[in-house]
Amino acid sequence: MSNFADAFLEPEAAFKAAVMHQTWGHLKVDRRKRHPGYILFTAGEFRDVVVIKSDFDDVPDSPWFYTHIHDFISKKAGKREQCGKVFRFDGYYRVCLNGVGQFIGKVRVVRMPSRRSRGAS
Protein backbone atom coordinates (compact mmCIF):
# COMPACT_ATOMS: atom_id res chain seq x y z
CA MET A 1 0.00 0.00 0.00
CA SER A 2 1.05 3.53 -0.53
CA ASN A 3 1.92 5.87 2.30
CA PHE A 4 -1.21 7.87 1.50
CA ALA A 5 -3.45 4.84 2.05
CA ASP A 6 -1.54 3.88 5.20
CA ALA A 7 -2.44 7.24 6.71
CA PHE A 8 -6.11 6.18 6.80
CA LEU A 9 -5.70 2.71 8.32
CA GLU A 10 -5.77 3.69 11.99
CA PRO A 11 -8.69 6.19 11.80
CA GLU A 12 -10.67 3.79 9.63
CA ALA A 13 -10.15 0.92 12.08
CA ALA A 14 -11.25 3.13 14.98
CA PHE A 15 -14.34 4.23 13.05
CA LYS A 16 -15.22 0.63 12.17
CA ALA A 17 -14.87 -0.42 15.83
CA ALA A 18 -17.11 2.46 16.95
CA VAL A 19 -19.80 1.60 14.39
CA MET A 20 -19.67 -2.09 15.34
CA HIS A 21 -20.09 -1.19 19.01
CA GLN A 22 -22.97 1.22 18.35
CA THR A 23 -24.75 -1.32 16.16
CA TRP A 24 -23.99 -4.61 17.90
CA GLY A 25 -22.64 -3.59 21.32
CA HIS A 26 -25.75 -4.79 23.14
CA LEU A 27 -24.90 -8.33 21.93
CA LYS A 28 -21.44 -8.50 23.50
CA VAL A 29 -20.98 -11.19 26.12
CA ASP A 30 -19.52 -10.66 29.57
CA ARG A 31 -15.76 -10.96 29.39
CA ARG A 32 -14.07 -13.70 31.38
CA LYS A 33 -17.42 -15.40 32.12
CA ARG A 34 -17.69 -19.05 31.11
CA HIS A 35 -20.62 -19.96 28.88
CA PRO A 36 -21.15 -23.75 28.71
CA GLY A 37 -22.43 -25.18 25.46
CA TYR A 38 -21.80 -27.19 22.33
CA ILE A 39 -21.20 -26.85 18.59
CA LEU A 40 -22.16 -29.42 15.97
CA PHE A 41 -20.27 -28.73 12.75
CA THR A 42 -19.06 -30.34 9.55
CA ALA A 43 -16.36 -29.96 6.93
CA GLY A 44 -17.51 -29.93 3.31
CA GLU A 45 -15.82 -31.33 0.23
CA PHE A 46 -14.12 -28.03 -0.56
CA ARG A 47 -12.88 -27.46 3.00
CA ASP A 48 -15.77 -25.18 3.85
CA VAL A 49 -16.82 -25.55 7.46
CA VAL A 50 -20.44 -25.18 8.47
CA VAL A 51 -22.07 -24.86 11.87
CA ILE A 52 -25.02 -27.25 11.97
CA LYS A 53 -26.17 -26.28 15.47
CA SER A 54 -24.72 -24.50 18.47
CA ASP A 55 -26.00 -23.51 21.87
CA PHE A 56 -24.19 -21.58 24.58
CA ASP A 57 -25.80 -20.19 27.74
CA ASP A 58 -26.49 -16.44 27.51
CA VAL A 59 -24.51 -15.94 24.29
CA PRO A 60 -26.46 -13.99 21.67
CA ASP A 61 -25.62 -14.17 17.99
CA SER A 62 -23.26 -11.32 17.17
CA PRO A 63 -20.51 -10.52 14.67
CA TRP A 64 -17.90 -11.24 17.35
CA PHE A 65 -19.35 -14.66 18.21
CA TYR A 66 -19.68 -15.51 14.51
CA THR A 67 -16.01 -14.67 13.96
CA HIS A 68 -14.86 -16.58 17.05
CA ILE A 69 -16.87 -19.71 16.27
CA HIS A 70 -15.79 -19.83 12.61
CA ASP A 71 -12.13 -19.26 13.47
CA PHE A 72 -12.35 -22.13 15.95
CA ILE A 73 -14.09 -24.65 13.70
CA SER A 74 -11.86 -23.76 10.74
CA LYS A 75 -8.81 -24.74 12.78
CA LYS A 76 -10.46 -27.99 13.87
CA ALA A 77 -12.05 -29.13 10.60
CA GLY A 78 -10.55 -27.09 7.78
CA LYS A 79 -7.96 -29.64 6.68
CA ARG A 80 -8.42 -31.81 3.60
CA GLU A 81 -8.45 -35.08 5.56
CA GLN A 82 -11.42 -33.85 7.63
CA CYS A 83 -13.79 -33.52 4.65
CA GLY A 84 -17.15 -35.22 5.08
CA LYS A 85 -16.84 -35.65 8.83
CA VAL A 86 -19.22 -34.29 11.45
CA PHE A 87 -17.76 -32.97 14.70
CA ARG A 88 -19.12 -32.05 18.10
CA PHE A 89 -17.47 -29.64 20.53
CA ASP A 90 -18.54 -29.81 24.17
CA GLY A 91 -17.14 -27.30 26.62
CA TYR A 92 -17.41 -23.62 27.23
CA TYR A 93 -16.85 -20.32 25.47
CA ARG A 94 -15.40 -17.21 27.00
CA VAL A 95 -14.05 -13.87 25.85
CA CYS A 96 -10.74 -12.73 27.30
CA LEU A 97 -10.11 -9.14 28.38
CA ASN A 98 -8.34 -8.45 25.08
CA GLY A 99 -11.46 -9.51 23.13
CA VAL A 100 -10.13 -12.86 21.92
CA GLY A 101 -12.71 -15.66 22.06
CA GLN A 102 -11.74 -19.05 23.47
CA PHE A 103 -13.45 -22.41 23.21
CA ILE A 104 -12.21 -24.76 25.90
CA GLY A 105 -13.34 -28.36 25.85
CA LYS A 106 -13.25 -31.47 23.69
CA VAL A 107 -13.90 -31.98 19.99
CA ARG A 108 -14.85 -35.43 18.82
CA VAL A 109 -15.89 -36.97 15.53
CA VAL A 110 -19.56 -37.95 15.48
CA ARG A 111 -20.05 -41.46 14.14
CA MET A 112 -22.68 -41.46 11.44
CA PRO A 113 -24.48 -44.69 10.58
CA SER A 114 -23.49 -45.95 7.17
CA ARG A 115 -25.72 -47.72 4.70
CA ARG A 116 -23.96 -50.99 5.33
CA SER A 117 -24.43 -50.77 9.09
CA ARG A 118 -28.21 -50.36 8.66
CA GLY A 119 -28.50 -53.77 7.06
CA ALA A 120 -29.21 -52.64 3.50
CA SER A 121 -29.35 -55.49 1.06
Legacy VTK file of the C-alpha trace (Angstrom):
# vtk DataFile Version 3.0
C-alpha trace
ASCII
DATASET POLYDATA
POINTS 121 float
0.000 0.000 0.000
1.045 3.527 -0.526
1.916 5.871 2.301
-1.213 7.870 1.503
-3.453 4.837 2.054
-1.545 3.878 5.202
-2.442 7.239 6.708
-6.112 6.181 6.800
-5.701 2.712 8.316
-5.774 3.689 11.985
-8.685 6.186 11.797
-10.666 3.791 9.626
-10.149 0.917 12.084
-11.247 3.132 14.983
-14.341 4.234 13.050
-15.215 0.631 12.175
-14.871 -0.424 15.832
-17.109 2.458 16.950
-19.798 1.604 14.388
-19.667 -2.092 15.345
-20.090 -1.194 19.011
-22.971 1.219 18.349
-24.746 -1.320 16.156
-23.991 -4.610 17.902
-22.641 -3.586 21.319
-25.748 -4.795 23.136
-24.902 -8.329 21.927
-21.443 -8.495 23.499
-20.982 -11.193 26.124
-19.516 -10.664 29.571
-15.764 -10.956 29.387
-14.074 -13.705 31.380
-17.423 -15.395 32.115
-17.691 -19.049 31.114
-20.617 -19.959 28.881
-21.153 -23.747 28.706
-22.427 -25.183 25.465
-21.796 -27.188 22.334
-21.201 -26.850 18.593
-22.156 -29.419 15.972
-20.269 -28.727 12.746
-19.056 -30.337 9.553
-16.364 -29.960 6.926
-17.510 -29.929 3.314
-15.825 -31.332 0.229
-14.123 -28.031 -0.560
-12.878 -27.462 3.002
-15.770 -25.182 3.846
-16.815 -25.552 7.462
-20.442 -25.185 8.472
-22.074 -24.862 11.871
-25.019 -27.252 11.974
-26.172 -26.284 15.471
-24.718 -24.496 18.468
-26.005 -23.510 21.867
-24.185 -21.576 24.579
-25.796 -20.190 27.742
-26.488 -16.444 27.513
-24.505 -15.941 24.290
-26.458 -13.989 21.673
-25.615 -14.167 17.989
-23.259 -11.322 17.172
-20.507 -10.523 14.672
-17.897 -11.244 17.348
-19.354 -14.664 18.213
-19.679 -15.514 14.508
-16.007 -14.674 13.957
-14.865 -16.580 17.049
-16.869 -19.707 16.265
-15.787 -19.825 12.608
-12.128 -19.255 13.465
-12.348 -22.130 15.951
-14.090 -24.653 13.703
-11.860 -23.760 10.740
-8.814 -24.743 12.776
-10.460 -27.991 13.867
-12.049 -29.133 10.604
-10.550 -27.088 7.781
-7.959 -29.644 6.682
-8.418 -31.810 3.597
-8.447 -35.081 5.557
-11.419 -33.845 7.627
-13.795 -33.524 4.647
-17.146 -35.224 5.077
-16.843 -35.649 8.834
-19.219 -34.292 11.452
-17.760 -32.969 14.696
-19.115 -32.052 18.103
-17.469 -29.641 20.528
-18.537 -29.808 24.173
-17.135 -27.297 26.622
-17.405 -23.617 27.227
-16.853 -20.316 25.475
-15.399 -17.205 27.004
-14.051 -13.866 25.846
-10.737 -12.725 27.302
-10.114 -9.141 28.382
-8.335 -8.453 25.075
-11.456 -9.508 23.125
-10.133 -12.862 21.924
-12.708 -15.660 22.056
-11.740 -19.045 23.474
-13.446 -22.411 23.212
-12.208 -24.759 25.903
-13.341 -28.364 25.852
-13.250 -31.470 23.687
-13.895 -31.977 19.991
-14.848 -35.434 18.816
-15.892 -36.972 15.526
-19.563 -37.948 15.481
-20.047 -41.460 14.142
-22.681 -41.457 11.437
-24.475 -44.688 10.576
-23.488 -45.949 7.166
-25.716 -47.716 4.696
-23.956 -50.991 5.334
-24.426 -50.774 9.093
-28.208 -50.358 8.664
-28.499 -53.769 7.059
-29.214 -52.638 3.503
-29.354 -55.486 1.056
LINES 1 122
121 0 1 2 3 4 5 6 7 8 9 10 11 12 13 14 15 16 17 18 19 20 21 22 23 24 25 26 27 28 29 30 31 32 33 34 35 36 37 38 39 40 41 42 43 44 45 46 47 48 49 50 51 52 53 54 55 56 57 58 59 60 61 62 63 64 65 66 67 68 69 70 71 72 73 74 75 76 77 78 79 80 81 82 83 84 85 86 87 88 89 90 91 92 93 94 95 96 97 98 99 100 101 102 103 104 105 106 107 108 109 110 111 112 113 114 115 116 117 118 119 120
